[in-house]
Amino acid sequence: MRISWKLIKTILVFLAFLELYLWVGTFLTQSEQSFSNAFQASKKGVYRIMCIGESLTLVGGNDSYPSQLEAILNKSASDGRQYQVLNEGRPGATSTVVADHLPFWLDQYKPNMVIVMTGIIDNDKFKEAQQNQGQPLFPFLNKIKIIQLYQHMSQKAVAGLNDFTVREKWSAPKKEKPIIGEFELFMKALAVQSDEQKKIYIYIALAEGQKRYDIADYLYQKFLQNNDNPLIEHWMLKRYGNTLNIMGAYDKFVHLMDHIDYDSWYSNWVKGYCTSQDHMDYVAQKIEKMVKVDGVSKEVYGWAESCYNQGGRNDLALVYHDKMKLANSTYQYPETRRNYFKIKKMLLDQGVQPVFLQYPNRDLEPLLDIFKDDPDKKKILFVDNGPIFAEGIVQNGYDHYFIDRMSGDVGHATREGNRLLASNVARAIETYLKNE
């Protein structure tokens, strides 16, 4: 199969435009927020609040929880204060990134209060995957946005691969040496496959490029029937799952769920599949197996909760909500604990009031547990967002408050979700300031 120069030029032009788009998008998103924060910080005689965290804090523009918090505080202010709320959320930021940036933000904005909601993407396996990438041969390549995007996706894939156990016919060996990017491993494995398998792989790509997903479906099945390499199977099943979701073939997709990483699932299968008791129970059984047999993260309980909610079985959805809540209450990453202490010390040392939020729909106890023996605990304002979101979800459903399930039971919030969060935080702040 000969590749024409015209095709190569088309690909290069596409990559150039994609690189430009990523640079412009990143610049506009961060610059808009930075300019807004700088303008706000220039105002005098105001009570300044800074919100820090990852994309759950940043995303939403005027509908983000920091923006809505400012509007709520100023509307209900009875003490003559004027409030400014700055949004310093950073997409993909771990608690380490947040803690490392805090000194600069404190110096730049000089806030009276800092609201912290961080740690949800602190993940030992993700950090391990990052460390295993090693140093690049050409460091300047890391400045290219397309490569940054690829690295982020491949690191997530590697982190997920460590959680994955392939079907009964193969028992995964324990990792003995660092894993490089999953795509590189896949391509190496594909290179030694038969010519017939290589042809099928190319035909799949062509069929998907032409949006002939019915043909791609057939070819995926044929490819997987003739495959005996577990790594290739893992990679192809993920791609096959994506194709099935595009087709709306949710019955087929759900049968792949315990063979692909849960962060490769797509939210639309819930609405398409969870329409009968048999289907809901099947999903729950798959998820229980993934947790108890395959050792997959308990975050997948959130999908069972979502499935039962979709099917109108709120009683069983509550069962999985409680399982998810228990899973989240039993562990905190050491990185998260260290950085909360680091953040607390920086804020108190500069006379800034720390406000630590627990994520919506989660129990406050794990956050309180970090500081259980800390003499400074009484100087911190903790805000519990669990009960109010649990009640709201029972009444209105998960999708009313969240647009995805980034971490199983928590995702990026809708306008209504951010409003509920902002209202709860505003009440806590107003009560604190009245008693100050």
C-alpha positions as CSV (number, residue, x, y, z in Angstrom):
1,M,0.0,0.0,0.0
2,R,1.7,3.2,-1.3
3,I,1.2,6.5,0.5
4,S,0.9,9.5,-1.7
5,W,2.7,12.8,-1.1
6,K,-0.6,14.5,-1.3
7,L,-1.8,12.5,1.7
8,I,1.4,13.4,3.6
9,K,1.0,17.1,2.9
10,T,-2.6,16.9,4.0
11,I,-1.6,15.3,7.3
12,L,1.2,17.9,7.9
13,V,-1.2,20.8,7.2
14,F,-3.7,19.3,9.6
15,L,-1.1,18.8,12.3
16,A,0.1,22.4,11.8
17,F,-3.5,23.8,12.3
18,L,-4.0,21.5,15.3
19,E,-0.8,22.7,16.9
20,L,-1.9,26.4,16.3
21,Y,-5.4,25.6,17.7
22,L,-4.0,24.1,20.8
23,W,-1.6,27.0,21.4
24,V,-4.3,29.6,20.8
25,G,-6.9,27.7,23.0
26,T,-4.4,27.3,25.9
27,F,-3.4,31.0,25.6
28,L,-6.9,32.3,25.5
29,T,-8.2,30.2,28.3
30,Q,-5.4,30.9,30.7
31,S,-4.9,34.6,29.6
32,E,-8.6,35.4,30.0
33,Q,-8.6,34.1,33.5
34,S,-5.3,35.7,34.4
35,F,-6.4,39.1,33.0
36,S,-9.6,38.9,34.9
37,N,-7.8,38.0,38.1
38,A,-5.3,40.8,37.7
39,F,-8.1,43.4,37.1
40,Q,-9.9,42.1,40.1
41,A,-6.8,42.3,42.3
42,S,-6.2,45.9,41.3
43,K,-9.3,47.0,43.1
44,K,-8.9,48.5,46.5
45,G,-11.0,48.2,49.7
46,V,-12.4,44.7,48.9
47,Y,-12.4,41.4,50.7
48,R,-10.5,39.2,48.2
49,I,-11.0,35.4,48.0
50,M,-8.9,33.2,45.8
51,C,-10.1,29.7,44.7
52,I,-7.4,27.2,43.7
53,G,-7.6,23.7,42.4
54,E,-7.8,21.8,39.1
55,S,-10.3,22.0,36.2
56,L,-13.3,21.4,38.6
57,T,-12.5,24.9,39.9
58,L,-11.6,26.5,36.6
59,V,-14.2,25.3,34.1
60,G,-17.4,27.2,33.5
61,G,-16.5,30.8,32.9
62,N,-19.3,32.9,34.4
63,D,-21.0,29.7,35.5
64,S,-17.9,28.4,37.4
65,Y,-18.3,28.1,41.1
66,P,-15.9,31.0,41.9
67,S,-17.8,33.4,39.6
68,Q,-21.2,32.4,41.1
69,L,-19.7,32.6,44.6
70,E,-18.7,36.2,44.0
71,A,-22.2,37.1,42.8
72,I,-23.9,35.3,45.8
73,L,-21.7,36.9,48.4
74,N,-22.1,40.4,47.0
75,K,-25.9,40.0,46.6
76,S,-26.3,38.9,50.2
77,A,-23.7,41.0,51.8
78,S,-25.1,42.6,55.0
79,D,-21.9,43.9,56.5
80,G,-21.0,46.4,53.9
81,R,-18.2,44.3,52.4
82,Q,-17.5,44.1,48.7
83,Y,-16.2,40.7,47.7
84,Q,-13.9,39.7,44.8
85,V,-13.4,36.1,44.0
86,L,-10.4,35.1,41.9
87,N,-10.3,31.8,39.9
88,E,-6.9,30.2,39.9
89,G,-8.0,26.7,38.8
90,R,-5.5,24.9,36.6
91,P,-6.5,22.1,34.2
92,G,-4.9,18.8,35.2
93,A,-3.2,20.2,38.3
94,T,-2.4,17.8,41.1
95,S,-2.2,19.1,44.6
96,T,1.6,19.3,44.1
97,V,1.2,21.7,41.2
98,V,-1.3,23.8,43.2
99,A,1.0,23.9,46.3
100,D,4.0,24.9,44.1
101,H,2.1,27.8,42.5
102,L,0.6,29.1,45.7
103,P,3.5,31.4,46.7
104,F,3.3,33.2,43.4
105,W,-0.5,33.6,43.6
106,L,-0.2,34.9,47.2
107,D,2.4,37.5,46.2
108,Q,0.4,38.6,43.0
109,Y,-3.1,38.8,44.4
110,K,-2.6,39.2,48.2
111,P,-6.0,37.5,49.1
112,N,-7.7,37.7,52.5
113,M,-9.0,34.1,52.1
114,V,-8.0,31.1,49.9
115,I,-10.4,28.3,49.1
116,V,-8.7,25.0,48.3
117,M,-10.3,22.1,46.5
118,T,-7.5,19.8,45.3
119,G,-6.3,16.2,45.3
120,I,-8.9,14.4,43.2
121,I,-6.4,13.6,40.5
122,D,-3.5,12.8,42.8
123,N,-2.8,9.3,41.7
124,D,0.3,7.1,42.5
125,K,-0.1,5.2,39.3
126,F,-0.4,8.3,37.1
127,K,2.8,9.7,38.7
128,E,4.5,6.3,38.2
129,A,3.5,6.4,34.6
130,Q,4.9,9.9,34.2
131,Q,8.2,8.9,35.9
132,N,8.5,5.8,33.6
133,Q,8.5,8.0,30.5
134,G,12.1,9.0,31.2
135,Q,13.9,12.0,29.7
136,P,13.2,12.8,26.1
137,L,16.0,12.6,23.5
138,F,15.0,16.1,22.3
139,P,13.7,18.1,25.3
140,F,12.4,21.0,23.1
141,L,9.8,18.6,21.7
142,N,8.0,18.8,25.0
143,K,7.0,22.4,24.1
144,I,4.9,21.1,21.2
145,K,1.3,21.0,22.2
146,I,0.4,18.0,20.1
147,I,3.2,16.0,21.8
148,Q,2.0,17.3,25.2
149,L,-1.5,16.0,24.3
150,Y,-0.1,12.7,23.2
151,Q,2.0,12.3,26.4
152,H,-1.0,13.1,28.6
153,M,-3.1,10.5,26.8
154,S,-0.4,7.8,26.8
155,Q,0.4,8.4,30.5
156,K,-3.3,7.9,31.4
157,A,-3.3,4.7,29.2
158,V,-0.2,3.4,31.0
159,A,-1.6,4.1,34.4
160,G,-4.8,2.3,33.4
161,L,-2.8,-0.6,32.0
162,N,-1.4,-1.3,35.4
163,D,-5.0,-1.7,36.7
164,F,-6.0,-4.0,33.9
165,T,-6.3,-7.8,33.8
166,V,-7.1,-9.3,30.4
167,R,-9.6,-12.2,29.9
168,E,-9.4,-15.6,31.4
169,K,-7.1,-16.9,28.7
170,W,-4.2,-14.7,29.8
171,S,-2.9,-14.0,33.3
172,A,-1.0,-10.7,33.3
173,P,2.6,-11.0,34.6
174,K,3.7,-8.6,37.3
175,K,5.6,-5.5,36.1
176,E,9.3,-6.0,36.5
177,K,10.6,-3.0,34.5
178,P,9.3,0.4,33.7
179,I,6.6,0.5,31.1
180,I,7.0,2.9,28.2
181,G,4.1,4.4,26.3
182,E,1.3,1.9,25.6
183,F,1.1,3.0,21.9
184,E,4.8,2.3,21.4
185,L,4.4,-1.2,22.9
186,F,1.3,-1.8,20.7
187,M,3.1,-0.8,17.5
188,K,6.1,-3.0,18.4
189,A,3.7,-5.9,19.0
190,L,1.8,-5.3,15.8
191,A,5.0,-5.2,13.7
192,V,5.6,-8.9,14.3
193,Q,2.0,-10.0,13.6
194,S,1.1,-11.7,10.4
195,D,0.6,-9.8,7.2
196,E,-3.1,-10.7,7.3
197,Q,-3.5,-9.1,10.7
198,K,-1.7,-6.0,9.6
199,K,-4.0,-5.7,6.6
200,I,-7.1,-6.0,8.8
201,Y,-5.7,-3.3,11.1
202,I,-5.2,-0.9,8.1
203,Y,-8.7,-1.8,6.8
204,I,-10.2,-0.9,10.2
205,A,-8.5,2.5,10.1
206,L,-9.8,3.1,6.6
207,A,-13.3,2.0,7.5
208,E,-13.4,4.3,10.5
209,G,-12.0,7.2,8.4
210,Q,-14.9,6.7,6.0
211,K,-17.3,6.4,9.0
212,R,-18.3,2.9,7.9
213,Y,-18.6,1.6,11.4
214,D,-20.6,-1.4,10.4
215,I,-17.6,-2.6,8.4
216,A,-15.2,-1.7,11.2
217,D,-17.3,-3.7,13.6
218,Y,-17.0,-6.8,11.5
219,L,-13.2,-6.2,11.0
220,Y,-12.6,-5.7,14.8
221,Q,-14.3,-9.0,15.5
222,K,-12.2,-10.8,12.8
223,F,-9.0,-9.2,14.1
224,L,-9.6,-10.1,17.7
225,Q,-10.5,-13.7,16.8
226,N,-7.1,-14.2,15.2
227,N,-5.1,-12.4,17.9
228,D,-3.2,-14.1,20.7
229,N,-1.3,-11.1,22.0
230,P,-2.8,-9.6,25.3
231,L,-1.3,-6.2,24.8
232,I,-2.7,-5.9,21.2
233,E,-6.0,-7.2,22.5
234,H,-6.1,-4.6,25.2
235,W,-5.4,-1.7,22.8
236,M,-7.9,-3.0,20.1
237,L,-10.7,-3.6,22.6
238,K,-10.5,0.0,23.7
239,R,-10.7,1.2,20.1
240,Y,-13.5,-1.3,19.4
241,G,-15.4,0.1,22.4
242,N,-15.1,3.6,21.0
243,T,-16.5,2.4,17.7
244,L,-19.4,0.6,19.3
245,N,-20.3,3.8,21.3
246,I,-20.3,5.8,18.1
247,M,-22.6,3.2,16.5
248,G,-24.9,3.2,19.6
249,A,-24.3,-0.5,19.9
250,Y,-24.5,-0.4,23.7
251,D,-25.4,-4.1,24.2
252,K,-22.1,-5.0,22.6
253,F,-20.1,-2.3,24.4
254,V,-21.2,-3.3,27.8
255,H,-19.8,-6.8,27.2
256,L,-16.4,-5.2,26.8
257,M,-16.6,-3.2,30.0
258,D,-14.6,-5.6,32.1
259,H,-11.9,-5.9,29.4
260,I,-11.1,-2.2,29.0
261,D,-10.0,0.6,31.4
262,Y,-12.9,2.3,33.1
263,D,-11.5,5.7,32.0
264,S,-12.0,4.6,28.4
265,W,-15.7,4.2,28.9
266,Y,-18.0,6.8,27.5
267,S,-20.9,8.3,29.4
268,N,-23.5,7.9,26.6
269,W,-23.7,4.1,27.0
270,V,-25.5,4.6,30.3
271,K,-28.5,6.2,28.7
272,G,-28.4,3.7,25.8
273,Y,-28.1,0.6,27.9
274,C,-29.4,1.1,31.4
275,T,-33.1,0.8,30.5
276,S,-34.1,-2.5,32.0
277,Q,-33.5,-4.3,35.3
278,D,-31.6,-7.1,33.6
279,H,-29.3,-4.6,31.9
280,M,-28.7,-2.7,35.1
281,D,-27.9,-5.8,37.1
282,Y,-25.6,-7.0,34.4
283,V,-23.6,-3.8,34.6
284,A,-23.5,-4.0,38.4
285,Q,-22.2,-7.6,38.2
286,K,-19.5,-6.6,35.8
287,I,-18.4,-3.7,38.0
288,E,-18.3,-5.9,41.1
289,K,-16.1,-8.4,39.3
290,M,-13.8,-5.6,38.2
291,V,-13.3,-4.4,41.8
292,K,-13.2,-7.7,43.6
293,V,-11.4,-10.0,41.1
294,D,-9.5,-7.7,38.8
295,G,-8.5,-5.1,41.4
296,V,-9.8,-2.1,39.4
297,S,-10.2,1.2,41.3
298,K,-13.5,1.4,43.3
299,E,-14.2,4.6,41.4
300,V,-16.1,2.4,38.9
301,Y,-18.9,2.1,41.6
302,G,-19.9,5.5,40.3
303,W,-20.9,4.0,37.0
304,A,-23.2,1.4,38.7
305,E,-24.8,4.3,40.6
306,S,-25.3,6.2,37.4
307,C,-26.7,3.2,35.6
308,Y,-29.3,2.5,38.4
309,N,-30.2,6.2,38.5
310,Q,-30.8,6.1,34.7
311,G,-33.1,3.1,35.1
312,G,-35.1,4.7,37.9
313,R,-33.8,2.4,40.6
314,N,-32.8,5.1,43.1
315,D,-32.7,2.5,45.9
316,L,-29.9,0.5,44.3
317,A,-28.2,3.7,43.1
318,L,-28.0,4.7,46.7
319,V,-26.3,1.3,47.6
320,Y,-23.5,2.1,45.1
321,H,-23.3,5.7,46.2
322,D,-22.6,4.4,49.7
323,K,-20.0,2.0,48.4
324,M,-18.3,4.8,46.5
325,K,-18.5,7.0,49.6
326,L,-16.8,4.3,51.7
327,A,-14.1,3.8,49.1
328,N,-13.3,7.5,49.2
329,S,-13.2,7.6,53.0
330,T,-10.6,4.9,53.5
331,Y,-7.6,6.4,51.7
332,Q,-5.8,9.6,51.0
333,Y,-2.7,9.7,48.8
334,P,0.4,10.7,50.8
335,E,1.0,13.4,48.2
336,T,-2.4,14.9,49.0
337,R,-1.8,14.9,52.7
338,R,1.7,16.5,52.4
339,N,0.4,19.2,50.2
340,Y,-2.6,20.1,52.3
341,F,-0.2,20.7,55.2
342,K,2.1,22.7,53.0
343,I,-0.7,24.9,51.7
344,K,-2.1,25.4,55.3
345,K,1.3,26.5,56.6
346,M,1.9,29.0,53.7
347,L,-1.6,30.5,54.3
348,L,-1.4,30.8,58.1
349,D,2.2,32.2,57.9
350,Q,0.9,35.0,55.7
351,G,-2.2,35.7,57.8
352,V,-4.5,34.3,55.0
353,Q,-7.6,32.4,56.1
354,P,-7.6,28.8,54.7
355,V,-10.9,27.3,53.5
356,F,-10.7,23.6,52.6
357,L,-13.5,22.3,50.5
358,Q,-14.4,18.6,50.2
359,Y,-15.5,17.7,46.7
360,P,-19.2,17.7,45.9
361,N,-20.9,14.4,46.7
362,R,-18.0,13.2,48.9
363,D,-17.7,12.7,52.7
364,L,-15.9,15.4,54.6
365,E,-14.3,13.0,57.1
366,P,-11.2,12.0,55.0
367,L,-10.3,15.7,54.7
368,L,-10.8,16.3,58.4
369,D,-8.7,13.2,59.1
370,I,-5.7,14.8,57.5
371,F,-5.6,17.4,60.3
372,K,-7.0,15.2,63.2
373,D,-3.8,15.7,65.3
374,D,-2.9,19.2,64.0
375,P,-3.1,22.0,66.6
376,D,-3.9,24.4,63.7
377,K,-7.1,22.5,62.8
378,K,-9.3,25.1,64.6
379,K,-7.8,27.8,62.4
380,I,-9.1,26.1,59.2
381,L,-12.6,26.5,57.8
382,F,-13.8,23.2,56.4
383,V,-16.8,23.0,54.1
384,D,-18.8,19.8,53.7
385,N,-20.4,19.5,50.3
386,G,-21.4,15.9,50.6
387,P,-24.9,16.0,52.1
388,I,-26.3,18.8,50.0
389,F,-25.2,17.1,46.7
390,A,-26.4,13.7,47.9
391,E,-29.8,15.1,48.6
392,G,-29.9,17.0,45.3
393,I,-28.9,13.9,43.2
394,V,-31.7,11.9,44.8
395,Q,-34.2,14.5,43.9
396,N,-32.9,15.7,40.5
397,G,-30.4,13.0,39.3
398,Y,-26.7,13.1,38.8
399,D,-26.7,14.7,35.3
400,H,-28.5,17.7,36.7
401,Y,-25.3,18.6,38.6
402,F,-22.5,17.1,36.6
403,I,-21.6,16.8,33.0
404,D,-19.2,13.8,33.4
405,R,-17.8,11.3,35.9
406,M,-14.2,12.3,35.9
407,S,-13.6,10.5,39.2
408,G,-16.5,8.1,39.4
409,D,-18.8,9.9,41.8
410,V,-17.6,13.4,41.0
411,G,-17.2,15.2,37.7
412,H,-17.1,18.7,36.1
413,A,-20.2,20.5,37.3
414,T,-23.1,22.0,35.3
415,R,-24.2,25.5,35.9
416,E,-26.7,24.2,38.5
417,G,-24.0,22.1,40.1
418,N,-21.6,25.0,40.4
419,R,-24.4,27.2,41.8
420,L,-25.2,24.6,44.5
421,L,-21.5,24.4,45.4
422,A,-21.1,28.2,45.4
423,S,-24.2,28.6,47.6
424,N,-23.0,26.1,50.2
425,V,-19.6,27.7,50.3
426,A,-21.1,31.2,50.6
427,R,-23.2,30.2,53.6
428,A,-20.1,28.8,55.3
429,I,-18.0,31.9,54.6
430,E,-20.8,34.3,55.7
431,T,-21.2,32.4,59.0
432,Y,-17.4,32.4,59.6
433,L,-17.1,36.1,59.0
434,K,-20.0,37.0,61.3
435,N,-18.3,35.1,64.1
436,E,-14.8,36.3,63.2
